[in-house]
């Protein structure tokens, strides 16, 4: 059983992303036809264990957007949270897997700046791999050849990065010229930051604070995670693991610094205040969500969500605010499902990839 828990790490700030989403051809039609109920084939793609140092317990997952260095477009990128001795939060490797059954992991990078890698995202403009490193307390950026280019934003107040996703608006109503943008969640503070990359600077802006955090639950670290971006609507979805909620931040690129303050009511429901409060809403809360950690966007605009509490994968229609599909994907110990990404533009081509920490492998779900 692969629980998340390790003690909160303050760490040294270095010169400074579960699961992100992939793909951009998503429909905004409502109600969407459920996808998960149409997918019946589960295939083990391959092991994620590093062949050189034995790192395992995969968390971060991403799809390579382009061919560069050791990476081919469409490959699966995964990072390991544990070292070979089972020390949680001490894995330091990123692996590459071809998206075909029987793939062998190929090391892309090994570096102390990756210690406790919990999430991955890729910049489609250059193929650089961004990592959210919980224990190292930084955001290291690597080329497809495994070269460490930099760590994001010196002296930034990272508090154990936990979730990460790439974001660039594509909807017709967006009037600006988007710069490469990432969103990062922090495990110990419950904040979500916007990271904008321009030719002259990289800026980090906290946009949401106060998501509930539990660093010592029976399922380990429960904090804002599973950051998922819908480019057609400029909406960021946040998996609030501790209270079993999915939060949508509409028009997220326009949320000002510290624009949203999240609070839990007497009955546990999340409420929002601040100048950006009207842009935040709870799109679903409660069962069957069971300590979810990861999420990704399906071609139809729905979310696929991974529950650590029972190893179910769920499909959520955020517009109807309904769970429209559920699939048990691991019959073993709870705490297995971390990191989800998707590809495809129809039910026929839709693929869901997830990390199974019980087997240290990447598994796909397809028709």
N, C-alpha and C positions, 0 to 999 in steps of 0.2 A: 504494500500500500504506500503510495507516494504522497505523503502530506506536504504541504507548503511550508510548515512552520520552521522558522529560525528566529533567533532573537533579533529585535530591531537593531540595525547597524547604523551608527552615526558616520563612521568612516571619514577619510580625508577627501575633501572635494578635489576632484581632478579638474584639469582644464576642460571645462565643459563648454518598450515600446517597449493580460494575456491576450492576445491575440490580435492582430489587425485584420483588415479586409483587403481583398484584391479584386482587380477588375474594375471596369467603369461602365459597362453597357447594361444599366439597370433600368427596368421599367418603373414608372411611378404610378401606374394604374391601380385603382382601388375599387372593390376588394381584389387582392391578388389571389391567383390560383395557388393553393399550397404546393410546395415542391417536395418537402421531406417525405410525404406519404407516397411519392412516386419513385423514390430511390430505395432500392432493395439490395444492392450488391455492395458488400464490404470487402475490401482488398487491402492486405498489408503491403505497403509500398516498400518499407525496409527499416532496418534498425537505425537508431540515431546515436548509438554508442560510439564515441570517438575511438578510432582504431589505435591511436598512439598513446593516449593517457587514460582511457577508460571512462571519461566523463559520461554521465548519463542523466536521466530524469529530464526529458525535453520539455521546455516551456514555450519559448518564443518560436513563432512560425510565420513565414512569409513566402510569397511567390516572387521569383526573380523577374523583373520587368524587362530585362534586356540581356543580351549576351556580352559578357565582359570578363576578362581574367579567367578564373577557373569555372565561371558560372555560365550556364546556357539559359536563355530566356525560357521561362516556364518551369525551371527547376524549383524544387522545394528547399527553402532555407530554414534551418532549425538551430536553436542554441540549447545547450545543456545547463541545467541549474545546479546539478550535484557533481562532485568529483567521484572517482571510482570507489572511494572508501565509504560513500554514502553521506558525506558531509553536505548538508543542504546549504545551498547558496555559495558553493565553492567551485562550481563548474566554470570553465573559462574558454569554451570552444563554440564555434559556429560550424555547422556541417552543411553540405550540399547533397541533395538526393535527386536523381532523375525521377520524374513523376510516373514511373512504371513499376509494376510489381517485381520484387526481387532486387531493387536498387541497393547499391552499396554506398554507405556514407563516405563522403570525401571532405576532409577538413579544409575549410576556407581560412579560418583564423583561430589562433590561440593567443590570448593576451590577458594579463592581470586586469586590464580595464574592463574585461567582460565578466568578472567574477560575479556570479549570481544573476546571469542574464535571464530576464523574465519575459522579454518581448522583443520582437524584431519588426522593422519596417524598411521599405526600400524606396529610394528616390528614383523615379522613372526617368529623370533627365540625365542621370549619369550612372545609374546602377549601384550607387553607394548603399551600403547596408548600415542602417542605424540600429543600435541596440539600446535597450533599457536595462542597465545593470544594477540590480538591487543592492548587492553587497558592496561593490566598488563605488556605488553612489555617483554614477556618472552616465553620460550618453556618448559612448564611443562610436565613431564612424569609420567603416572599413571599405576599401575598394573590393571589387570582385576577385582580386588577386590576394586578398587578405592583408593588405597594407593598412595600418592604422593611420588615418589622415588627420584626425583631431578628436578632441572630446568637446562637447558643446558647452559654451558659455562659462568661462572662468568665473569663479566666485558666486555662481548662481546657487540659490538655496535649494538644491535638490534634496528631497527627503526620501531616499530609497525608491528610485524609479521602478514602476510596476507594470504600466500599460503604455502602449505606443501605437500610433497609426499615422500614415501619410494622408495629407488632405490638400486638394486643390479644387475649388469650385468649378463646375462645368455647366451649371444650369444657365439657360438663355437669359435669365433676369439678372445675372451677375455682371456688373458693369466694369469691374476692375480688371487689372492684369494680375492674375494670381502669382505670387512667389511661392517657391517650394515651402510647404508648411507641414509641420508635424505637431501632433498633440501628445502630451506625456502626462500620465497620472503618477502620483506619488503615494507610496503605501503608508508611510507613518504620519503624514499630515492630511491625507485625504484631499489633496488639491489636484487640479488639472491645469496644465500650462500649455500655452501656444508657443511654438518655436518657429520663427520665420527666418528664412535664409535668403539674403540678397547678396549682390556682388561685393558690397562693402561691409556687411555686418551680419551677425546672427543674433536675433533678439529673442529673449524668453519673457513671456508675459503670463502671470497667473490669471486665469479667467474665472475659475470656480474654486471655491474653498468650502471645507466643512463636510465632505462626504464621510459617512461613518466608517470607522476602521476598527478591526479586531485582529490583533497580531498574534493571538494565542487561542484561537478557537480549535475545536476538534478537527477542523479541516485546514488549520494553519492560518495563513495570512488572508484575511478578508478585507478588501479595500477597493476603491474604484479601479476597475480593470476592463478588459475586453473592449477597448476603445474601437469604435467602428464608424466610419465616415461614409455618408451618402453624398457623392459629388453633385448629383442632380438637384438636390434640395439644400445643400450646404448645411446638413444636419449631422451633428456628432452624437452618437449613442454611447452612453457610459453604463457599464454593468456595475451596479452598486451591490457588491457581493454580500456584505454584512446584513443588509436588510432585504435581500431577495427582490431587488427592484431594477428596472431598466429605465434610465433617464434619457430623454431626448433634449438636445440643446439646438434649437432651430436658429438658422442664420448665424452659426457659430463664429464665422469669420468677422462678424461685426460686434461680438461681445467685448465690452471694454475691459481694461485691467480690473481685476477683482470685481467683475460685474455681477457675479452670482454667488450668493452665500447659501449653502445648503444646511438645513437644520432638520432634526427629527422631532416630530410632535410627541405629545404624551403617549400616543398610541403607536408610535413607531413610524408613522407615515412621514415621508420627506416633504418639506416645504421649502420655498425659495424666496429670497429677498435680495435687494440690491438693484442697481440700475438695469441689469439684464435679466431680472427675475422672470419677466413675462416670456422670455425665450426658452425657459426650462420647464419641463413637465415630466411627470411619471407616466410612461406609456403602459407599464404593466408592473404589478407587484404581487408577491405571494405565490402559493403553490400553482403549478408544479415546479416553479423555480426552487432550486435546492442548493444554495451556496454556489451560484454560477460564477465563473471566472472569465470565460472567453466568449467571443462573439465574432460574427462576420456577416457580410451582406450577401444575400442571394440575388440572382438575376432579376427576380420579380419585386425587389425592394423590401422584402421581408428580412428578418434577422434570424440567423441560426445561432443558438446559444448552447454552451456546454456547461452542464451541472457537475460540480465536483462531489456533491452530496450523494448522488446515486448513479452517476455515469450515464445519465440520459442526455441526449441532444434534443433540443426543442426548436420549433419554428414559431416565431412571433410575427404577427401582422401588426406593425406599429400604428397603422392608421385605424384599423378596427379595434386595436388594443386587446387582441385575442391570441391565445396559443392555438395554432392550427395544425400542429404536428408534434409527435413525440416518438423517439426511438431509443431503446436501450442499446448501447454500443459496446459495453464491456460488462460481463457477468461476474467479474472478480471484485476485489475490494474497492470500496468507494475511494474517491480522490484520484481518479485516473485521467480525467479529461482536461487537458490544458492546451491552449493554442489551437485556433481554428482559422482556416482560410478557405476561400472559394474561388472557382473559375467557372466559366460557361455563360452563355447568353440565352439558354432555353432549358426546359426540363430535360431534353435529350442530352444536352451537353453539360448540364450542371454537374460539378464535382465539388464535394466537400472533403477537405483534408483536416484531420485532427491528430494531435499528439496523444498517444496512449501511454501514460507513464507506468502502467502495470507491466507492459511488454517492452517499454523503451523503443517505441516504433511510431512511424507515421502511417495512418490508415486512411483510405479513401472510401467515400460512399457515393455510388453512382447508380444509374438505372441498370 
